[in-house]
């Protein structure tokens, strides 16, 4: 099978904005009288803003304490705080090896796509000076279901005209790995091997330094 596209998650794969998410969610939770820590924040990786809020409210025993309108306002306030924190991002915050991989893919004519739950992906890519290296960024609102459903990855493949089986998805979250596999793609996990393998990752790397086109082609050939 020829590798025809690579579809990337953003947070935890291209760069790390998890700490900014944590800071913004923690402040909102404290305003609501709910305590969260970094361990709890791991549950929020790879899922949508509203689902993250619902998990925080459940965690604090306040799942039914607010109207939908109030929840929308909470999510808006969290995002405004998060976006203000993103102003700290610089090109050097790109994970090791990612820029080199994207440039290599560009030379080889292999499209790169972002499939992230983050509505702020364009701003993040701009701050990292990576915008021109991606063929498409899937708008999260353009699909009915977020991860672990396959919709984001399937939309990414559809938009660039590539069959899912010719794509590799790269993720750091269990929900993302499940989404890649549900889309019928080969899944490369970045991070903790046990958790990502349990979610169905075909191969797991501890970090992004080992990613290159030769490795991705070999992975796809092996799993095809």
N, C-alpha and C positions, 0 to 999 in steps of 0.2 A: 504494500500500500504506500502510495506517494504522499508525503506530508504536504498538505495544501494550505493549512492555516493553523495558527496558534491563538487560542482564546484565553486571555488572562483575567483573573480576578485583579483587583487593585490593591486594597489594603492588605498588607502582609505578603504581597508578591512583588509589586512594583516599588512600593515604599511602605513606611510604617506610620499610619496616622491613628493607630489604635489608642495611643496615649492621649491624643487630642479628643477622640471619642470618649474615652474614659473620663477625662477632666470635665467635659461638657455634661455627660450623663450624671456624673457624681454631683455636680453643682445642682442640677435640676432635682435629683433624688433628695438631696439635703433640704431643698426648699419644700419638698413634699413630706419631709419627716421620715425618709427611707434611707437606710445605710446600705451602700454597695461598696465592694472592694474589687481589686483587680482580678481575683479568682472568679467572681460573679461576672465580671466584664467579658470573660472568655466566652460566656454563653451568647453574647451579643454579636460575635463575629460572623459576618457573612449574611446577616438577616436584615430586613428592612427597618427603617426608623420607627414606624408605628409598631411593628412586632417587638422591637427592642423595648419600647415604652411599655407595652402590655406586659412583658416579662418583668420589668422593674416594678410595675404596680402590683402584679401578683406576688412578687417577692416581698413587697411591703404590706401585703394584706389589704390592698386598696384597689383591687381589680374593678369593683363596681362603684367606686366613690366619685367618679367624674363622668360628665357628659361627653359625647363624641366631640363636641365643639371645644370643650376644655382640653381634651387630649390633643386635638389638632394644634391648639395654642401652645401646649407644652412642647410638642415636637418642633414647632416653629422656633420657640425660644432656644431649645437645645441646639438646633441647627445654626441659628445665628451666632451662638457662642462658638460652636465648632468652626464655622466659616472664618470667624475672626482669628482663631488659632492657626488656621491654614496659612495665614499671611507669613508665618515663620518658615514655611517650606522653601527649600532651595534646591537647585539641580543636584547638589552633592548628597541630598537626602534620598536619591534613587538607590535602591538596593544594589549591592555589588554584582557586577556581571550583566545586569538587565539592559543597560544602554548598549553595551557591546553586542548582546544577543539581538536586540532590536535592529541595530545597524546591519548585523550579519544577515538577518532575515530579509531586510530591505534589499540588500545586494542580491540575495538568492531569489527574490520575487515571491516571498512567502508572507502573506498578509498577517498583521497582528491586530487583534480585536480586544476591546475591554468589555467584559461582562460582569458588572459590579452592581451591588445593591445601592451604592452611593450615587446620589443625585449630583454630587459635587465633583464627579470624575473629571469633567472638562477643566475645571479650575485647578485641580491637583496636577493634571498632565501639563497644563500651561506653566504652572509654577516650577515643575521639574524640567521644563523645556523638552518634553517628549511628544507633544501633540502631533507633530508631522510624521512620527514613526508609527502611528496607528492608522489603520484603514477605516476603522469604525469604532464608535463607542455606543454600546446599546443603552438607550434611555430606559431606566428602570420602570418608568410609567408606561412603557410601550408594550409590556407583557402583563398577562393577568396574574401570574403567580411568581413569587420570588423563590429563591433557593430554600429548600432542596429540590424544588421542582426544576425541570430542565429548561424552562422557557427562555431565560436570558441567554443561555448558550446556544439554543436552537435558533433564536432570533439572530444572534451574531453570525452563525454559519449561513443562514438564509440571506442576510443582507449582502454578503460578499460572494454568494453563489457557490459555496463549497459544501459537499455532503458531510454530515457529521462524522462519519467513519474515517474521513481523511483529516480530521482535526484533532489536535491535542489541547486539552484544557489544563491550565495551571492554577492551583488553588492552595490556600493554607488552612482553610476551615473545613470541618467535617461536612457541613451543609453544602458547601461548594463542591466537594468531591462527589457527594451523592447526586448533585445536579448534573455534573459532567457525565457520570456513568449512566444516569437516566436519559441523557441526550444521545447515548450511543457513541460517546467519544472516549479516547484514551485519556486517563487522568494521571497527571503528575502532581504529587503533593509536596509542599514545602513546609517542613516543620517536624513535629513529633511523629515518628514512624508508626508506633502502635495505634494511635488514634486514627490517623489518616488511612492506614492499611485496613483497619476495621471498617472504615466507611467505604472502602472499595478502590482506593488508589492503586494504580497499576505499578507505580514506582514512587518512592519517597526520597527526597533529598533533604539534608539538614538545613540547607540555605540555598540561595540562588547562584552561588559562585560556580556550580557545576552545570549550569544551563548553557547549552550551545546547540547549534543546528544539528551537528553530528549526533549528539546525545539524543535529541528529540526524534530524529529520523530512526535511530537504532531502536528506541523505545516503541515507536509506532510499528516498525517492522516486526519486532518481537511479539507484540500483542495482536497483530493482525492475523 
